[in-house]
Amino acid sequence: MENNIHILLVDCPDEKGLVYKVTDTIFRNQLNILKNDEFVEQEKKHFYMRTEFSGDFEEAQLIYDLRNILPSPANLKLSTNQRKDIVILATKEHHCLGDLLLRHHFGELNANIKAVISNYDSLQNFTEKFEIPFHTVSHEGKTREEHEVEILKLIGTYNPAYLVLAKYMRILNQGFVAHFPHRIVNIHHSFLPAFIGANPYKKAYERGVKIIGATAHFVNENLDEGPIIEQNVIRVDHSQNAKDMAKAGREVERNVLARSLQLVFQDKVFVNGNKTVILE
């Protein structure tokens, strides 16, 4: 993406003329619109708009002007196309972490991986090959709350825009999640809501499923029930056992997580309640 591109996200109750009002306000601030997408959720009469623009401006003035022409309540977010700072949490599985490290190494992630944190040291040598800081915070002999306090303190030193759970196999408490509203992205090893919990591929195999998949979602206070960002599936058949399905599933997980992060880091995802609207 080009430098000095700004991104405006607007969502609010729908009314006539909103596209004109927003674009006119941007024009009156002497800014140049490069790309514009909008969507109206008809059932709820709710308006979404994502605008890329360039030029120099006073942020407070632009926000003030926009709020004067938008219905209330309106959610506004201004960002740039600069890389987002992220921290990755992992456990022992390497496939999602490895994919993100490779994408980061070749500049394909649109993010800066500031650190990887794990409750095991299994992936330390691998991570450090990419010159990324790796921290082991063991959960042994600690309550969940004590463990999370240590992790939160460590995350705070990096001040990331987002956390990415790359097969992090620990349930996060509500108190932890509350620090990062709509800023934790998780990859789930099934096409939610099917086969949640442990051993999903074994359950899928025993059920004789014909497709398996993966789901990337924001983490909220309800386990595996946060707003869904991206999903995908592949076909399987009776000749594949649970191990075969798990191997195939890992490929889907990698791709779905990478795709979801691409959308999030490019500010293309709106969250409304427990669902997302994605404008590309």
C-alpha positions as CSV (number, residue, x, y, z in Angstrom):
1,M,0.0,0.0,0.0
2,E,1.1,3.6,-0.6
3,N,2.4,5.8,2.2
4,N,0.3,8.6,3.7
5,I,-3.0,6.9,3.0
6,H,-5.6,7.5,5.7
7,I,-8.6,5.2,6.4
8,L,-11.9,6.4,7.7
9,L,-14.5,3.9,9.1
10,V,-18.0,5.1,9.8
11,D,-21.0,3.2,11.1
12,C,-24.2,4.7,12.2
13,P,-28.0,4.5,11.8
14,D,-28.9,4.8,8.1
15,E,-30.5,7.9,6.6
16,K,-30.6,9.5,3.1
17,G,-27.6,11.2,1.8
18,L,-24.9,9.8,4.1
19,V,-22.4,8.9,1.3
20,Y,-22.7,12.5,-0.1
21,K,-22.4,14.1,3.4
22,V,-19.3,12.1,4.3
23,T,-17.5,12.5,1.0
24,D,-18.4,16.2,0.9
25,T,-17.0,16.7,4.3
26,I,-13.7,15.0,3.2
27,F,-13.7,17.3,0.1
28,R,-14.2,20.4,2.2
29,N,-11.2,19.5,4.3
30,Q,-9.2,19.5,1.0
31,L,-8.6,15.8,1.0
32,N,-8.5,13.4,-1.9
33,I,-10.7,10.2,-1.8
34,L,-8.9,7.2,-3.3
35,K,-11.4,4.4,-2.6
36,N,-14.8,4.2,-1.1
37,D,-17.0,1.2,-0.1
38,E,-20.4,1.3,1.7
39,F,-23.1,-1.1,2.9
40,V,-26.5,-0.7,4.5
41,E,-27.8,-3.5,6.7
42,Q,-31.4,-3.3,5.7
43,E,-33.0,-5.2,8.6
44,K,-31.3,-2.9,11.2
45,K,-31.2,0.1,9.0
46,H,-27.5,0.5,9.8
47,F,-24.9,2.2,7.5
48,Y,-21.3,1.2,7.1
49,M,-18.6,3.1,5.1
50,R,-14.9,2.7,4.6
51,T,-13.0,5.4,2.8
52,E,-9.3,5.7,1.9
53,F,-8.1,9.2,1.3
54,S,-4.8,11.2,1.1
55,G,-3.8,14.6,2.1
56,D,-2.8,16.6,5.2
57,F,-5.5,17.4,7.8
58,E,-6.3,18.2,11.4
59,E,-7.8,15.1,12.9
60,A,-9.8,16.8,15.5
61,Q,-11.4,19.2,13.0
62,L,-12.2,16.4,10.6
63,I,-13.9,14.3,13.3
64,Y,-15.8,17.4,14.5
65,D,-17.0,18.1,11.0
66,L,-18.1,14.5,10.5
67,R,-20.0,14.2,13.8
68,N,-21.9,17.4,12.8
69,I,-23.3,15.7,9.7
70,L,-23.8,12.2,10.9
71,P,-26.8,10.8,12.9
72,S,-26.3,9.9,16.5
73,P,-24.9,7.6,17.6
74,A,-22.1,7.3,15.1
75,N,-18.9,5.3,15.4
76,L,-15.8,6.9,13.8
77,K,-12.4,5.5,13.4
78,L,-9.4,7.1,11.7
79,S,-6.2,5.1,11.0
80,T,-3.4,4.8,8.4
81,N,-2.1,2.1,6.2
82,Q,1.0,1.7,8.4
83,R,1.8,-1.7,9.8
84,K,0.1,-2.7,13.0
85,D,2.1,-3.8,16.0
86,I,1.1,-7.3,17.2
87,V,2.0,-9.8,19.8
88,I,1.4,-13.5,19.1
89,L,0.4,-16.1,21.7
90,A,1.2,-19.7,21.0
91,T,1.5,-23.1,22.7
92,K,3.2,-26.0,21.0
93,E,1.7,-26.3,17.5
94,H,3.9,-24.6,15.0
95,H,1.9,-24.4,11.7
96,C,0.0,-21.1,12.3
97,L,2.9,-19.4,14.0
98,G,5.3,-20.5,11.3
99,D,3.1,-19.2,8.6
100,L,2.9,-15.8,10.2
101,L,6.6,-15.6,10.9
102,L,7.3,-16.4,7.2
103,R,4.8,-13.8,6.0
104,H,6.3,-11.3,8.4
105,H,9.8,-12.0,7.2
106,F,8.8,-11.4,3.6
107,G,6.7,-8.3,4.3
108,E,3.4,-9.9,3.5
109,L,1.6,-9.5,6.9
110,N,1.1,-5.7,7.1
111,A,2.1,-6.0,10.7
112,N,5.1,-5.8,13.0
113,I,5.5,-8.9,15.2
114,K,6.9,-7.4,18.4
115,A,7.1,-10.7,20.3
116,V,5.8,-14.3,20.7
117,I,4.6,-15.4,24.1
118,S,4.1,-19.0,25.0
119,N,3.4,-21.1,28.1
120,Y,6.0,-23.6,26.7
121,D,9.5,-23.1,25.3
122,S,8.9,-25.6,22.5
123,L,8.8,-23.0,19.7
124,Q,11.6,-20.7,21.1
125,N,14.5,-21.8,18.8
126,F,12.2,-21.7,15.8
127,T,10.9,-18.2,16.5
128,E,14.3,-16.8,17.3
129,K,15.6,-17.9,13.8
130,F,13.4,-15.0,12.6
131,E,15.0,-12.6,15.2
132,I,11.7,-12.2,17.0
133,P,11.7,-12.0,20.8
134,F,10.3,-15.1,22.4
135,H,9.0,-15.2,26.0
136,T,8.1,-18.3,28.0
137,V,5.5,-17.7,30.7
138,S,4.8,-21.1,32.3
139,H,1.4,-21.8,33.7
140,E,2.7,-24.6,36.0
141,G,1.8,-24.1,39.6
142,K,-0.2,-20.9,39.0
143,T,-3.9,-20.1,38.9
144,R,-5.2,-19.0,35.5
145,E,-5.5,-15.5,36.9
146,E,-1.9,-15.4,38.2
147,H,-0.7,-16.7,34.8
148,E,-2.6,-14.0,32.9
149,V,-1.4,-11.2,35.1
150,E,2.2,-12.2,34.1
151,I,1.3,-12.3,30.5
152,L,-0.6,-8.9,30.6
153,K,2.4,-7.3,32.2
154,L,4.7,-8.6,29.5
155,I,2.3,-7.6,26.7
156,G,2.1,-4.1,28.2
157,T,5.8,-3.6,27.4
158,Y,5.1,-4.0,23.7
159,N,1.8,-2.0,23.6
160,P,0.4,-4.0,20.6
161,A,-2.6,-2.9,18.5
162,Y,-3.7,-6.6,18.4
163,L,-3.1,-10.0,19.9
164,V,-3.1,-13.0,17.7
165,L,-3.8,-16.5,19.2
166,A,-1.8,-18.8,16.9
167,K,-3.1,-22.1,18.4
168,Y,-2.8,-20.8,21.9
169,M,-4.4,-23.6,23.8
170,R,-5.4,-21.7,27.0
171,I,-8.9,-20.3,27.8
172,L,-8.7,-16.6,28.5
173,N,-10.6,-15.1,31.4
174,Q,-13.1,-12.3,30.8
175,G,-10.8,-9.9,32.7
176,F,-8.0,-10.6,30.3
177,V,-10.2,-10.2,27.2
178,A,-11.6,-6.9,28.5
179,H,-8.2,-5.3,28.1
180,F,-8.4,-5.9,24.3
181,P,-12.0,-5.4,23.0
182,H,-12.2,-6.6,19.4
183,R,-8.4,-6.7,19.4
184,I,-7.7,-10.5,20.0
185,V,-8.0,-12.7,16.9
186,N,-8.2,-16.5,17.3
187,I,-8.1,-19.3,14.9
188,H,-10.5,-22.1,15.7
189,H,-9.9,-25.6,14.4
190,S,-13.4,-26.2,13.0
191,F,-16.1,-24.5,11.0
192,L,-17.9,-23.0,14.0
193,P,-20.2,-23.7,15.6
194,A,-19.6,-27.4,14.8
195,F,-17.2,-29.6,16.8
196,I,-16.1,-27.0,19.4
197,G,-13.8,-28.0,22.2
198,A,-11.1,-30.7,22.3
199,N,-10.3,-33.3,19.6
200,P,-12.4,-31.7,16.8
201,Y,-10.9,-33.8,14.0
202,K,-11.6,-37.0,16.0
203,K,-15.2,-35.9,16.5
204,A,-15.4,-35.0,12.8
205,Y,-14.0,-38.4,11.7
206,E,-16.4,-40.3,14.0
207,R,-19.3,-38.3,12.6
208,G,-18.3,-39.1,9.0
209,V,-18.3,-35.5,7.9
210,K,-17.7,-34.6,4.3
211,I,-16.2,-31.1,4.9
212,I,-13.8,-29.8,7.5
213,G,-12.9,-26.2,8.0
214,A,-11.5,-23.4,10.2
215,T,-12.9,-20.2,11.7
216,A,-11.1,-17.0,12.6
217,H,-12.9,-14.8,15.1
218,F,-12.5,-12.0,17.6
219,V,-12.3,-13.2,21.1
220,N,-15.0,-12.1,23.5
221,E,-16.2,-13.1,27.0
222,N,-17.9,-16.2,25.5
223,L,-15.5,-19.0,24.5
224,D,-15.4,-19.5,20.7
225,E,-18.5,-17.3,20.2
226,G,-16.9,-14.0,19.2
227,P,-17.6,-12.2,16.0
228,I,-16.5,-14.3,13.0
229,I,-14.0,-12.7,10.6
230,E,-13.2,-15.5,8.1
231,Q,-14.1,-19.1,7.5
232,N,-13.2,-21.7,4.9
233,V,-13.7,-25.5,4.3
234,I,-12.3,-28.3,2.3
235,R,-13.8,-31.6,1.3
236,V,-12.8,-34.9,2.9
237,D,-14.1,-38.5,2.5
238,H,-14.2,-41.9,4.2
239,S,-10.6,-42.8,3.1
240,Q,-9.1,-40.1,5.4
241,N,-8.7,-41.0,9.1
242,A,-8.6,-38.4,12.0
243,K,-4.8,-37.9,11.5
244,D,-5.3,-37.2,7.8
245,M,-8.1,-34.8,8.5
246,A,-6.0,-33.0,11.1
247,K,-3.1,-32.6,8.6
248,A,-5.5,-31.2,6.0
249,G,-7.1,-29.0,8.6
250,R,-3.9,-27.4,9.5
251,E,-3.6,-26.0,6.0
252,V,-7.0,-24.5,6.2
253,E,-6.2,-23.0,9.6
254,R,-3.1,-21.3,8.3
255,N,-4.9,-19.8,5.3
256,V,-8.0,-18.7,7.3
257,L,-5.9,-17.0,10.0
258,A,-3.7,-15.2,7.5
259,R,-6.8,-14.0,5.5
260,S,-8.5,-12.8,8.6
261,L,-5.5,-10.8,9.8
262,Q,-5.1,-9.3,6.3
263,L,-8.7,-7.9,6.6
264,V,-8.2,-6.7,10.2
265,F,-4.9,-5.1,9.7
266,Q,-6.2,-3.2,6.7
267,D,-9.1,-1.9,8.7
268,K,-11.7,-3.6,6.6
269,V,-13.7,-5.2,9.5
270,F,-16.6,-3.6,11.4
271,V,-17.9,-5.2,14.5
272,N,-21.6,-4.8,15.3
273,G,-22.8,-6.9,18.3
274,N,-21.7,-10.4,17.7
275,K,-21.2,-10.2,13.9
276,T,-18.9,-8.5,11.5
277,V,-19.3,-6.5,8.3
278,I,-16.3,-6.6,6.0
279,L,-15.8,-3.9,3.3
280,E,-13.2,-4.7,0.7
